[in-house]
Amino acid sequence: MDKSTQASLLTLERMENFRITPQRQVILEELSKVNSHPAANEVFDMVRTRLPRIGLGTVYRNLEIMADNGIILKIDVGGTQKRFDAIVEPHYHIRCTECGRVDDMDVPVQKEFETMAAASTDYKVQGHRVEFFGICPDCQKAKHDT
Protein backbone atom coordinates (compact mmCIF):
# COMPACT_ATOMS: atom_id res chain seq x y z
CA MET A 1 0.00 0.00 0.00
CA ASP A 2 1.48 3.37 -1.02
CA LYS A 3 1.81 6.46 1.21
CA SER A 4 -1.20 8.21 -0.32
CA THR A 5 -3.43 5.23 0.41
CA GLN A 6 -2.05 4.87 3.94
CA ALA A 7 -2.63 8.57 4.65
CA SER A 8 -6.17 8.37 3.30
CA LEU A 9 -6.92 5.28 5.36
CA LEU A 10 -5.62 7.01 8.49
CA THR A 11 -7.90 9.94 7.70
CA LEU A 12 -10.80 7.53 7.29
CA GLU A 13 -10.07 5.93 10.67
CA ARG A 14 -10.07 9.31 12.40
CA MET A 15 -13.37 10.46 10.94
CA GLU A 16 -16.41 10.17 13.14
CA ASN A 17 -19.26 8.04 11.84
CA PHE A 18 -17.20 6.80 8.90
CA ARG A 19 -16.60 3.10 8.70
CA ILE A 20 -13.80 1.64 6.65
CA THR A 21 -15.61 -1.13 4.87
CA PRO A 22 -13.68 -3.68 2.82
CA GLN A 23 -15.29 -2.18 -0.30
CA ARG A 24 -14.15 1.37 0.55
CA GLN A 25 -10.64 0.17 1.30
CA VAL A 26 -10.35 -1.65 -2.04
CA ILE A 27 -11.85 1.30 -3.95
CA LEU A 28 -9.32 3.66 -2.36
CA GLU A 29 -6.41 1.29 -2.94
CA GLU A 30 -7.30 0.80 -6.61
CA LEU A 31 -7.86 4.53 -7.18
CA SER A 32 -4.48 5.26 -5.55
CA LYS A 33 -2.70 2.98 -8.04
CA VAL A 34 -3.55 5.09 -11.10
CA ASN A 35 -2.96 8.63 -12.30
CA SER A 36 -5.62 8.44 -15.00
CA HIS A 37 -8.44 10.07 -12.99
CA PRO A 38 -10.90 7.29 -13.83
CA ALA A 39 -14.66 7.64 -14.12
CA ALA A 40 -16.81 5.61 -11.74
CA ASN A 41 -17.36 2.81 -14.26
CA GLU A 42 -13.58 2.51 -14.72
CA VAL A 43 -13.09 2.33 -10.95
CA PHE A 44 -15.77 -0.36 -10.91
CA ASP A 45 -13.83 -2.40 -13.50
CA MET A 46 -10.63 -2.05 -11.44
CA VAL A 47 -12.31 -2.99 -8.15
CA ARG A 48 -14.22 -5.90 -9.67
CA THR A 49 -10.97 -7.79 -10.28
CA ARG A 50 -10.54 -7.97 -6.49
CA LEU A 51 -14.19 -7.99 -5.46
CA PRO A 52 -16.02 -9.83 -8.25
CA ARG A 53 -19.43 -9.61 -6.54
CA ILE A 54 -19.40 -5.84 -5.97
CA GLY A 55 -22.11 -3.89 -7.74
CA LEU A 56 -21.71 -0.77 -9.85
CA GLY A 57 -24.12 1.08 -7.54
CA THR A 58 -21.95 0.24 -4.53
CA VAL A 59 -18.88 1.69 -6.23
CA TYR A 60 -20.76 4.86 -7.30
CA ARG A 61 -22.21 5.34 -3.82
CA ASN A 62 -18.88 4.84 -2.05
CA LEU A 63 -17.01 7.14 -4.44
CA GLU A 64 -19.57 9.88 -3.74
CA ILE A 65 -19.39 9.31 0.03
CA MET A 66 -15.59 9.39 0.03
CA ALA A 67 -15.57 12.54 -2.14
CA ASP A 68 -18.14 14.25 0.09
CA ASN A 69 -15.91 13.50 3.09
CA GLY A 70 -12.71 14.76 1.44
CA ILE A 71 -11.07 11.33 1.24
CA ILE A 72 -10.84 11.51 -2.56
CA LEU A 73 -11.35 14.28 -5.07
CA LYS A 74 -14.29 14.34 -7.48
CA ILE A 75 -13.34 16.15 -10.69
CA ASP A 76 -16.16 17.63 -12.72
CA VAL A 77 -14.55 18.69 -15.98
CA GLY A 78 -16.08 20.24 -19.04
CA GLY A 79 -19.43 18.47 -19.13
CA THR A 80 -17.86 15.03 -19.22
CA GLN A 81 -18.60 12.34 -16.68
CA LYS A 82 -17.18 12.90 -13.23
CA ARG A 83 -13.72 11.54 -12.59
CA PHE A 84 -12.01 10.65 -9.34
CA ASP A 85 -8.55 11.32 -7.93
CA ALA A 86 -6.88 9.87 -4.83
CA ILE A 87 -4.79 13.04 -4.45
CA VAL A 88 -6.81 15.56 -2.46
CA GLU A 89 -4.13 18.24 -2.03
CA PRO A 90 -4.85 21.30 -4.22
CA HIS A 91 -3.51 20.83 -7.74
CA TYR A 92 -4.52 21.64 -11.30
CA HIS A 93 -5.74 19.35 -14.06
CA ILE A 94 -5.73 19.52 -17.84
CA ARG A 95 -8.37 17.83 -20.02
CA CYS A 96 -8.00 16.62 -23.59
CA THR A 97 -10.76 18.06 -25.76
CA GLU A 98 -10.46 15.12 -28.14
CA CYS A 99 -10.52 12.00 -25.92
CA GLY A 100 -11.46 13.38 -22.48
CA ARG A 101 -8.24 12.26 -20.80
CA VAL A 102 -7.47 14.19 -17.59
CA ASP A 103 -3.93 14.65 -16.29
CA ASP A 104 -2.39 16.38 -13.28
CA MET A 105 -0.38 19.52 -14.01
CA ASP A 106 2.90 20.30 -12.31
CA VAL A 107 2.05 23.97 -11.85
CA PRO A 108 2.00 25.66 -8.43
CA VAL A 109 -1.50 26.46 -7.18
CA GLN A 110 -2.00 30.21 -7.41
CA LYS A 111 -3.45 31.18 -4.01
CA GLU A 112 -3.38 34.84 -5.06
CA PHE A 113 -6.37 34.09 -7.34
CA GLU A 114 -8.43 33.63 -4.18
CA THR A 115 -7.16 36.89 -2.68
CA MET A 116 -8.02 38.76 -5.90
CA ALA A 117 -11.46 37.13 -6.08
CA ALA A 118 -12.21 37.97 -2.44
CA ALA A 119 -11.12 41.58 -2.98
CA SER A 120 -13.40 41.97 -6.00
CA THR A 121 -16.56 40.44 -4.48
CA ASP A 122 -18.47 40.20 -1.22
CA TYR A 123 -17.93 36.43 -1.19
CA LYS A 124 -15.93 34.54 1.39
CA VAL A 125 -13.74 32.67 -1.07
CA GLN A 126 -13.16 29.03 -0.04
CA GLY A 127 -10.98 27.89 -2.91
CA HIS A 128 -10.76 27.78 -6.68
CA ARG A 129 -10.60 25.48 -9.66
CA VAL A 130 -9.09 26.35 -12.99
CA GLU A 131 -9.81 24.21 -16.02
CA PHE A 132 -7.05 23.87 -18.56
CA PHE A 133 -7.84 22.10 -21.80
CA GLY A 134 -6.02 21.17 -24.95
CA ILE A 135 -5.10 18.17 -27.06
CA CYS A 136 -3.11 15.42 -25.32
CA PRO A 137 0.09 14.01 -26.84
CA ASP A 138 -1.64 10.77 -27.94
CA CYS A 139 -4.37 12.64 -29.83
CA GLN A 140 -1.79 15.01 -31.35
CA LYS A 141 0.15 11.99 -32.59
CA ALA A 142 -3.00 10.35 -33.94
CA LYS A 143 -3.92 13.53 -35.85
CA HIS A 144 -0.38 13.84 -37.18
CA ASP A 145 -0.34 10.19 -38.34
CA THR A 146 -3.58 10.50 -40.34
Secondary structure, DSSP 8 states (H G I E B T S, - for coil): --HHHHHHHHHHHHSTT----HHHHHHHHHHHT-SS--BHHHHHHHHHTT-TT--HHHHHHHHHHHHHTTSSEEE--TTS--EEES--SS-EEEEETTT--EEEE-----THHHHHHHHHSSS-------EEEE--HHHHHHHHH-
